[in-house]
Amino acid sequence: MNKFEEIFSKYDTDKAFYSQAYEECFGNIREDIQVIFEIGVNRGGSVRAWKEYFPNALIVGLETHGHCYFEEERIKIEIGNATDLGFIDAVLAKYGWPDIVVDDGSHLSSDIKASYKLLNQYTQLCYVMEDLSVQTPVVEGGYYVNDGEPATSVIHKEIENILLYSNSGRSIRVYHSICFLFNKPLKGE
């Protein structure tokens, strides 16, 4: 069991499913991360786990539901919609630019694409999109998860930009149902 899996299993989150991917991407930079935004807080297990996994980071949870609000040392929850420019501007003004953004919010493709468009330009290291396996034309909870062009179209466009136009050190790592979009190289790469 790697460190990520150990911590995230302790907090009863579904992120342990991604343990290998997260450990490969962030395992050797855990102490370097200062600010993480996570879209989607729910019961708070993952923001608490991020706090332990990244021992020097402030964890900012972005959540639309007020009943998910709480605060702990190094954890702040902001209630609002990560697809709303005014909300994102206020969060960025309050906490600064995040090193990492993890999108584990609504899983609606329109929300994933809108949040990415607003936040990626301010993300210092990596923008993570989770649960991409639901980006197929299925009905979940009474609504279509893929509400138009799937969120994976963002990944395709970014791959094209990296291959054709970018000389910035940007890269992408794709695993089953999760994608890491790096805005600069990882330490040591």
For each residue, the residues with C-beta under 8 A, 3 or more apart:
1: 5 6 9 19
2: 5 6 19 20 23 27
3: 6 7 23 27 30 53
4: 7 8 15 16 19 22 23 26 27 53
5: 1 2 8 9 16 19 23
6: 1 2 3 9 10
7: 3 4 10 11 49 52 53
8: 4 5 11 13 15 16 19 46 49 53
9: 1 5 6 12 13 16
10: 6 7 49 52
11: 7 8 45 46 48 49 52
12: 9 43 45
13: 8 9 16 45 46 49
14: 17
15: 4 8 18 19 22 46 49 104 130
16: 4 5 8 9 13 19
17: 14 177
18: 15 21 22 130 175 177 178
19: 1 2 4 5 8 15 16 22 23
20: 2 23 24 175
21: 18 24 25 173 175 178 180
22: 4 15 18 19 25 26 27
23: 2 3 4 5 19 20 26 27
24: 20 21 27 173
25: 21 22 126 173 180 186
26: 4 22 23 29 30 33 53 54 100 126
27: 2 3 4 22 23 24 30
28: 186 187 188
29: 26 32 33 125 186 187
30: 3 26 27 33 53 54 55
31: 54 55 56
32: 29 56 99 187
33: 26 29 30 36 54 56 57 99 100 125
34: 56 57 58 99
35: 57 58 60 95 96 97 98 99 100
36: 33 50 54 57 58 59 60 98 99 100 101 102
37: 60 61 62 91 95 98 100 101 102 119
38: 41 46 47 50 59 60 61 62 101 102 104
39: 62 82 101 102 103 104 105 115
40: 61 62 63 103 104 105 106
41: 38 44 46 47 61 62 63 68 77
42: 45 46 63 68
43: 12 68
44: 41 47 48 61 68 70 75 77
45: 11 12 13 42 48 49
46: 8 11 13 15 38 41 42 49 50 102 104
47: 38 41 44 50 51 59 61 75 77
48: 11 44 45 51 52 72 75
49: 7 8 10 11 13 15 45 46 52 53
50: 36 38 46 47 53 54 57 59 102
51: 47 48 54 57 59 72 73 74 75
52: 7 10 11 48 49 55
53: 3 4 7 8 26 30 49 50
54: 26 30 31 33 36 50 51 57 59
55: 30 31 52
56: 31 32 33 34
57: 33 34 35 36 50 51 54 74 99
58: 34 35 36 74 75 76 95
59: 36 38 47 50 51 54 74 75 76
60: 35 36 37 38 75 76 77 78 91 95 98
61: 37 38 40 41 44 47 68 75 76 77 78
62: 37 38 39 40 41 78 80 82 87 91 105
63: 40 41 42 68 69 77 78 79
64: 79 80 81 105 106
65: 68 79
66: 69 79
67:
68: 41 42 43 44 61 63 65 77 79
69: 63 66 77 79
70: 44 75 77
71: 75 76 77
72: 48 51 75
73: 51
74: 51 57 58 59
75: 44 47 48 51 58 59 60 61 70 71 72
76: 58 59 60 61 71 95
77: 41 44 47 60 61 63 68 69 70 71
78: 60 61 62 63 87 90 91 94
79: 63 64 65 66 68 69
80: 62 64 84 87 90 91
81: 64 84 87
82: 39 62 87 88 103 105 111 114 115 118 119
83: 110 111 114 115 118
84: 80 81 87 88
85: 88 89 118
86: 89 90
87: 62 78 80 81 82 84 90 91
88: 82 84 85 91 92 118 119
89: 85 86 92 93
90: 78 80 86 87 93 94
91: 37 60 62 78 80 87 88 94 95
92: 88 89 95 96 97 122
93: 89 90
94: 78 90 91
95: 35 37 58 60 76 91 92 98
96: 35 92
97: 35 92 122 123 124
98: 35 36 37 60 95 101 119 122 123 124
99: 32 33 34 35 36 57 123 124 125 126
100: 26 33 35 36 37 123 124 125 126 127 128
101: 36 37 38 39 98 115 119 120 123 126 127 128
102: 36 37 38 39 46 50 128 130
103: 39 40 82 112 115 116 127 128 129 130
104: 15 38 39 40 46 130 131
105: 39 40 62 64 82 111 112 115
106: 40 64 111 112
107: 111 112 131 134 140 145
108: 111 112 143 145 147
109: 112 113 135 145 146 147 148 149 150 151
110: 83 113 114 147 148
111: 82 83 105 106 107 108 114 115
112: 103 105 106 107 108 109 115 116 129 151 154
113: 109 110 116 117 149 151 153 154
114: 82 83 110 111 117 118
115: 39 82 83 101 103 105 111 112 118 119
116: 103 112 113 119 120 127 129 151 154
117: 113 114 120
118: 82 83 85 88 114 115 121
119: 37 82 88 98 101 115 116 122 123 127
120: 101 116 117 123 127 181 183
121: 118
122: 92 97 98 119
123: 97 98 99 100 101 119 120 126 127 183
124: 97 98 99 100 183 184
125: 29 33 99 100 182 183 184 186
126: 25 26 99 100 101 123 180 181 182 183
127: 100 101 103 116 119 120 123 180 181 183
128: 100 101 102 103 178 179 180 181
129: 103 112 116 132 151 154 155 178 179 181
130: 15 18 102 103 104 177 178
131: 104 107 134 177 178
132: 129 135 151 152 177 178 179
133: 136 176 177
134: 107 131 138 140 145 146
135: 109 132 145 146 150 151 152
136: 133 145 146 150
137: 144 146
138: 134 144 145 146
139: 142 143 144 145
140: 107 134 143 145
141:
142: 139
143: 108 139 140 147
144: 137 138 139 147
145: 107 108 109 134 135 136 138 139 140
146: 109 134 135 136 137 138 150
147: 108 109 110 143 144
148: 109 110
149: 109 113 153
150: 109 135 136 146 153
151: 109 112 113 116 129 132 135 154 155
152: 132 135 155 156 179
153: 113 149 150 156 157
154: 112 113 116 129 151 157 158
155: 129 151 152 158 159 172 174 179 181
156: 152 153 159 160
157: 153 154 160 161
158: 154 155 161 162 170 172 181
159: 155 156 162 163 172
160: 156 157 163 164
161: 157 158 164 165 166 170
162: 158 159 165 166 170 171 172
163: 159 160 166
164: 160 161
165: 161 162
166: 161 162 163 170
167:
168: 183 184
169: 182 184 185
170: 158 161 162 166 181 182 183 184
171: 162 182 185
172: 155 158 159 162 179 180 181 182
173: 21 24 25 179 180 182
174: 155 178 179 180
175: 18 20 21 178 179 180
176: 133
177: 17 18 130 131 132 133
178: 18 21 128 129 130 131 132 174 175
179: 128 129 132 152 155 172 173 174 175
180: 21 25 126 127 128 172 173 174 175
181: 120 126 127 128 129 155 158 170 172
182: 125 126 169 170 171 172 173 185 186
183: 120 123 124 125 126 127 168 170
184: 124 125 168 169 170
185: 169 171 182 189
186: 25 28 29 125 182 189
187: 28 29 32
188: 28
189: 185 186
